[in-house]
Amino acid sequence: MIDISAFNDALGIMFTSAGSWGWIVPGLIVGLVFSAIPGISITMAMAIVLPMSLYMDFFSAIVFLTSVYTGAGFGGSVPAILMNIPGSPSSFATTFDGYAMSQKGEHNEALGYALFASTLCGIAGYVLLLLVIEPLADIVLRIGPVEMFAVAIWGMMLLGSLGSAYISRGLLAAALGILLGTVGMNTAGFTRGTMGLPVLLDGIAPIPAMIGLLAASQLLSLASRDYIIEAEGSREVSLRKILKGCWGTLKYPGVLLRGSIIGIIIGAVPGVGSSIGNLIAYAETKRTAKDSATFGKGNPKGVIAAESAVASGEGGSMATMLALGIPGGGATAILIAAFMMHNIVPGPNFIETQKPMVYAIILNNIVQAIVLLAVGIGFIYVASNIMKVRTRYVLPAILVIATLGTFAVTGEAAGPITLFVFALLGYALNRYQYPVSAVVVGILLGRMLETEFLRSYQLSGGNPLYILERPAAMAIFAVMLASLAMTAWGKRKQNRAEAAEALAMERLRDEAAARHAAGATKS
Amino acid sequence: MTDFTRRDAFKITAGGLAAAGGLVAMPSILRAANYPTRPINVIVPFATGGYNDRLSRAFAPYLEKEIGQPLVIVNKPGAGTQLGNSYALNQPADGYSILCTSAAPYIPLTVLLQNAPYKVEDFSMINLPSRDYTLAATSSDGPVKTFAEVIEKLKKDPTSLSIGVQPASADFANMVLAFQAAEIDATKLRIVTYDGGGPARNATAGAQVDVGFVGGEGFLPLKSKIRPLAIFAAEKVDWYPDAPLIGAAGIKTDFVEGSQRGWAVSTKLKNEQPEIYKFLVGAIERASKNPKSIETLKLQELATTWYGPEASDKAYLDNASKMAKYVDLLK
């Protein structure tokens, strides 16, 4: 639990190094802008500014970098909502309802919902972190391959809610995605599907592939319009509506809470990105919602659920980093490097000897999230103006920026080539009504599914009863099955009710017809 | 632009090519004399934040002072350093590209297992200050206390303990060699594979696996969460003195040294531009011996020991030949 004297010292650090607070706003803006550009991920944004932070003193550098991290956690949702192109993989699920809302002319509200869900859950995540950083870190280390496999399966269940005209095509698309996700050298050292290209040894780069798949179809469909939203009246940018969305977020505390918890736990597990938390939180909220049929058609709860898990995932990831010195993902790996470059090695030793500093970092993150509330409103106000620009100017610009972004990831042509190849694939999939999003889910989860299944197999020596030794994995599977069964039960009840209603209606109609007929014969 | 024909364009291009060719063919002494006139690229075949990236960035200010030009760190990660290595070899041998990398075992491994389009001898080491060794470790609250105990248990029942390791690595070779020496049936072992040292270390510290074989240096921040069982080194390792040597475990086994990280250039540069090569060696030597750089890098847990080109090259080539000898164990 929280150590009060260390907490007081932390407040001291916060206020004595008040100069470093000046880095919060620039950091947030850098993070927002970079992550809003399709093709540039959080990790990249941080890698770009890391060398810059070398010239700052320690606390300023950490404030700056974590501000970039905080800003980047939200920025990706802006293009996701406005254009159906996620700025980074962690805002993929945000596109489902976010873009649908913006097509209805509710982009202002959608962005408001996303911003508040993101920041409020970010704050919740860090507050929780303050309380449980050490126990959480220990639990995270105990999460093994079987549990991770269960989580990956959980993520795959999202497929069921993607909704496609043909179930068979949906499954086929998901299978294709998983296969694509397993290209490269697997964890046991076997190489598959690289076609002899060394760049594919590490697998298909997920970001260019995702942007290619989603952007190609999206840009082509937008190309036939004059503006992103056709109805002129809906294109307005309104601060009042943005604030209405922000305020509206508070009406769904349950969704926020669930998203935060899913985000923190999944974010804390090393090697699992917030993209997976984003998918699972969305799928769970949709499955448990009473109005699940309206998800994907512009339900604000979908936006809130998806965004809530992203920001809280940052807190989780930060916990593992501070307490164990283990990076939860690419962005925290860069934070660790920044710590080391300032002669500080995060890990169990750091948290024991420098608790005030750890608390100060967490507190500063809370401050950043609060500042983001204000900076973010300004950012989305400016960014929404893209709605007023003709598509003939917007589309080429986005294409160029996305191509440059994917090039920047490795500084090689491999990024743009992946983008192009997947753009063609995305076009073909769309043309024949295969759900592109199922392929994306497969790519994001394929590697994790395979790796964790393989490790579970290796660990158990092939004995399926091994799962009995892993109560946590059993619990995850049990919760998953129970939730599935309840959904199925609910659906069945609903179907029955509908069938009964339909039957009753028919009977009424029949009776009316019979009466009518009787009347006709009488006369 | 009146009569500009395709033929003219061809002539101009040809002329340009000839001029460029002439420039390339200029006597090397002439170019070496005013070297360096522009910033030098340091190619790191790993992503930002890894050991080599940190080493290059921390060492850069001291090396810059010796060279008199800024250094630009260029990260070229991917395919177990193969992409960065190929990139480095594709640069002109003019001294404006140097490597900061885990030369061993990555270069030999990419050659032996990935059919990389270069040879081990295409790279020449200037100094490899960081020497890592495979460490067999267990979670600090695990039931196993010594490496002898591990051997004893696995001899009785090869499935009794699970083992975490990165396939196709020096650690994997060391693990197989140790178990061969102890006459353990390796086919029945429960070996769990990880695609990097980091995940394998986490699995060890979190008791996902009973014993992990991973590069020891990376364990340092997690020191309190693990118990070292055996380190695959000939002598006591100065950065982890409490780790028992494999020689003390009661089995006689050969072993491969772990990662050797530091500064390298292409052999082409060494042969064709001896002046530039000598200049670089001198600059790296002076920067490595600079007390300020030693102090700064030590605080960041980075190595600066000066072994020099000969000793570094020997260690690198020894590692490569041992890897080649045991390559069948890695497949």
Boltz contact constraints between the chains, C-beta under 6 A:
constraints:
  - contact:
      token1: [A, 47]
      token2: [B, 48]
      max_distance: 6.0
  - contact:
      token1: [A, 50]
      token2: [B, 48]
      max_distance: 6.0
  - contact:
      token1: [A, 141]
      token2: [B, 205]
      max_distance: 6.0
  - contact:
      token1: [A, 141]
      token2: [B, 206]
      max_distance: 6.0
  - contact:
      token1: [A, 142]
      token2: [B, 206]
      max_distance: 6.0
  - contact:
      token1: [A, 144]
      token2: [B, 208]
      max_distance: 6.0
  - contact:
      token1: [A, 187]
      token2: [B, 193]
      max_distance: 6.0
  - contact:
      token1: [A, 187]
      token2: [B, 195]
      max_distance: 6.0
  - contact:
      token1: [A, 188]
      token2: [B, 167]
      max_distance: 6.0
  - contact:
      token1: [A, 188]
      token2: [B, 193]
      max_distance: 6.0
  - contact:
      token1: [A, 189]
      token2: [B, 167]
      max_distance: 6.0
  - contact:
      token1: [A, 189]
      token2: [B, 168]
      max_distance: 6.0
  - contact:
      token1: [A, 198]
      token2: [B, 79]
      max_distance: 6.0
  - contact:
      token1: [A, 198]
      token2: [B, 82]
      max_distance: 6.0
  - contact:
      token1: [A, 201]
      token2: [B, 79]
      max_distance: 6.0
  - contact:
      token1: [A, 202]
      token2: [B, 78]
      max_distance: 6.0
  - contact:
      token1: [A, 270]
      token2: [B, 202]
      max_distance: 6.0
  - contact:
      token1: [A, 325]
      token2: [B, 221]
      max_distance: 6.0
  - contact:
      token1: [A, 326]
      token2: [B, 202]
      max_distance: 6.0
  - contact:
      token1: [A, 333]
      token2: [B, 49]
      max_distance: 6.0
  - contact:
      token1: [A, 334]
      token2: [B, 48]
      max_distance: 6.0
  - contact:
      token1: [A, 334]
      token2: [B, 49]
      max_distance: 6.0
  - contact:
      token1: [A, 337]
      token2: [B, 49]
      max_distance: 6.0
  - contact:
      token1: [A, 337]
      token2: [B, 54]
      max_distance: 6.0
  - contact:
      token1: [A, 340]
      token2: [B, 54]
      max_distance: 6.0
  - contact:
      token1: [A, 340]
      token2: [B, 300]
      max_distance: 6.0
  - contact:
      token1: [A, 343]
      token2: [B, 299]
      max_distance: 6.0
  - contact:
      token1: [A, 343]
      token2: [B, 300]
      max_distance: 6.0
  - contact:
      token1: [A, 345]
      token2: [B, 221]
      max_distance: 6.0
  - contact:
      token1: [A, 347]
      token2: [B, 221]
      max_distance: 6.0
  - contact:
      token1: [A, 348]
      token2: [B, 224]
      max_distance: 6.0
  - contact:
      token1: [A, 455]
      token2: [B, 192]
      max_distance: 6.0
  - contact:
      token1: [A, 458]
      token2: [B, 192]
      max_distance: 6.0
  - contact:
      token1: [A, 459]
      token2: [B, 162]
      max_distance: 6.0
  - contact:
      token1: [A, 459]
      token2: [B, 192]
      max_distance: 6.0
  - contact:
      token1: [A, 461]
      token2: [B, 159]
      max_distance: 6.0
  - contact:
      token1: [A, 461]
      token2: [B, 190]
      max_distance: 6.0
